[in-house]
């Protein structure tokens, strides 16, 4: 009888600790690709979701192509770095089917310089660097147009290229570079159009240091940043939990602080 009692106690212990071990290993891992070296908002999301059995694994990339390649191939579950218009452009070019599942922020594009402090100081023949991909390059040219430096063919919509410049009175030289090189190019050019995340990573404060900053209004809606997933996985319950954790007031505060006010949460805001 005593032996049976000991066996029952031992079996209960095995089942209990085995159950604890199984529960510990039951945490769902979600790999999220980002491009910013500083991703405090995702660190905060990770901390929030760890309490709910969801392990956010943050994977950092140094360009704008690899995070989408990885998502399309399945080595990432989600990524959060790009505008909706960039995502559309990537899908078209690479014949992929990635979709936005949530809005995050809008981060105004800016023109920066180590040599001048305002637009009126841009000289004739100046060299200006812009990103070389279709969506960011087009956005950069539209920024230069809104600053009064050039004019582009309006029929090209959000995707004008250097060839679509119709007026360039100052004979500006446009230098196309990978987006991750635009901040590094500041010492070699007169001015550079730099994405907000790249600027912050380079120690630049967009709100203070830009000589011209993109206006945040309804026209800027194509440039809202998104969380993206494979289309077949867009409705996964765990992804909805990630989105809910991200789209919260506490994460909005983290974003404002870490981006120095340059990134504006837009999941509950309408642009006017």
N, C-alpha and C positions, 0 to 999 in steps of 0.2 A: 504493500500500500504506500509505504514511504517512497519507494522507487518510482511509483507512478506519479506521486505528488511532485517529486524532483523533476521528472520528465515534463510534466505539464508546465512547471515554472520555467524550465529551460526553453520549452517551445514558445511560451508567451513572450519571453525575452527576445527570442530570435525574430518572432513576428513583429514585435514592437520596434526593435532597432532596425530590422529590415525595412519596415514601413517608413521610418524616419529617413533612412538612407535613400529609399526610392523617392520620397518626397523632395529630398535635397537635390536629386538629380532630375526632378521633373520640371525644373525651371525652364521656360522657353527662351531661347536665345534669338534675338533679332539683330542682324548685322546692318548697321547704318553707315553709309558712305558720306563723308563730308570733305570739303576742300580747305577749310580754314584750320590753321594750326591751333587757333584759339576757338574752342567750341564749348564754352561754359554752359550754354543753354542745353546742349545735349548731355553734358555731365550732370546737370540738374535733373533732366528727364530720366537719366539712368538711375540716379539715386532714388527718385520717386517710384519708379517701376520695380526696382529690386525688392521693395517691400511687398509687391504683388506677384512675385514669382516670375517676373520677366527680366531677363538679362540683356541689356542693351550693349552691344559690342560696337564701339565706334572705330571706323576704319578711315584714316586720313589719306587723301590723295593730293597731289601737287598740281594737277591740271584739271580741265573740265571734261575731258573725253573718257578717261579711265573709270570714273565712278559710274558712268552710264554703261560702258562696256561690261563692267563687273555685274551691274544689275541685270543687264540683258542675258548674261551668261549664267546667272544664278548664284554667283559667289557672294552677292549682297542681297539682302531682303528689301531694303529701302535705301534711297539716298536723299539728301537734303542739301542742295547747294545751288540749284539752277532756277532760272526764270522759266515760266511756262513757255515763252516763245523760243527759248533755247532748246527746251525739251522737244518741242514740235520740229524744230530744225534738225535735231539729232535723229529723231525717228525717221524723218524723210530721207536723210543722207545715208543712214545705216540700215534702213528697212526693218526697224524694230517696232515694238508695240509697248512702249513704256507709257504709263499714264500718271497724271497728278492725282493724289488722293487727299491732299489738304493744302491750304494756303499757309504760308509762314510769315514772311516779311517782305517789304519792299526796301531795297537798299539803293538810294540814288547814285547814279553814275556821276563821276566827277572829273573835271580837268584840273591837273596839278602841274606845278612847275617849281624847280629849284632856282629859276633864273628871273622870274617875274612874279608879280603879286596880283595883277588884275588883267582882265581881258583886253583892255585898251592898250596894254603894253606888248601885245603880240605883234612882232615885226614882220615886214614883208620877207618872204622866203623862209620863214620859220619852219622848223620840222616838228611835227606833232605825231606822236605814237598813238595807235589805236589797236584794240584787239583784232585778230585776223579771222575769227570765225564769223559766220554769216549773221547771226543774231546780235552778238555783242558789237561786231564791226558796224552793222547798220545802226544800232543804237548809238554808237559813238559818233557817227556822222550826223545823225539827227541832233545829238547834243551840240556839236559844233555849229550846226545850222541855227539852233535856238539861241546860241551865243552870238550870232551875227557874223560868224567867221566865213561861212560858206553857204551855198544853196545846193540842194540835191533834187533830183527828178522825183516829184511827188507821186508819180505813178508806181514807184517801186515800194510804196508803203513802208513797212517796218524793216525792209531788207535792202536799202540802197548800198551800193558798193562804191569804191573810189572812182570807178568808171562812170558812175551816175552823178558825179559832182557837175553841176551846170554853171556855177558861179564861184570863182575863187580869186577875188580881187587882190588878195595879198600874196597870191602865188604860193600858198602853203604847201609844204611837202609832207604828204601823209605816209607814215612808216607803219606798216602792218606787222604786228608781233603776236606771239602766243600771249594769251591774257595774263599768264603768270610771269611774263617778262616785262609787262608795261610799267610796273613800279620800279624795277631795277634799271629801266631805261632812262629814268629821270636825269641822270648825270650826263647822258649822251644826246638828249633832245631838248628842244625849247619848252615843250610841254607834253604831257601824256594823259590820255584818257584811261582811268584805272577803275576797275570794279571795286565796290565798297569793301568787300571782304579782303581782297588783295591789298587794298590801301591800309586797312586796319592792321593786317598781319605785318605790313612793312613799317608800322609805327606812325602812320599818318592818321590824323584826325579829320575825317571828311568834312564835318561841319565847320571846322576852323581853318583847315589848310587848303581846301579846294578854291581855285580862282574862279570856278564856275561849277555849280551843282545842278543836277537835273531837278526839274520841278516835279513834285509829287501831286499829281492830279489824275483825273479820269483817263487822260491820254497815256498815263504810265501803267495802266492795268496789265498790258502784255508782259510787263517786267516784274510782276509779282512772283516771288520765289515760292517753290512748292516742295512738298515731300512726294517722291515718285516711287512707284512699284511696277512690277510686271502686271499687265492687264488681267491675267488669269488669277492673280492673287489680290486684286484691289479690295475685295470685300472680306479679307481674313479678319476674324474677330480680334486677334492679337494686334493687328495693325491699327484697328480702330481705337484700341486702348492706348497705343503709342501716340496717335493723333490727339486723343483727349488729354493725355498728360502734357503734350507740347502746347496745345492751344489753351493755356491757362494764364491767369493773372500773374502768378509767381514767375512763370517762365518769361512772360512779357517784360517783367522788371529786370530779369537777368539779361535779356537781349538788349534792353536799353542801356544798361550799365556796361556790358562787355563791348558793345559796338560804339560806345560814346555818343549814343543818340542817333547814330547814322542809319541804323536799321529800324524800320517802323513796323511793328506787328500789324497785320491786316486781316486776320481771320474774322474779326468782328467789326471791321471798319469799311465803310463805303467811300471810295475816292470821289471827290467832287471836281 
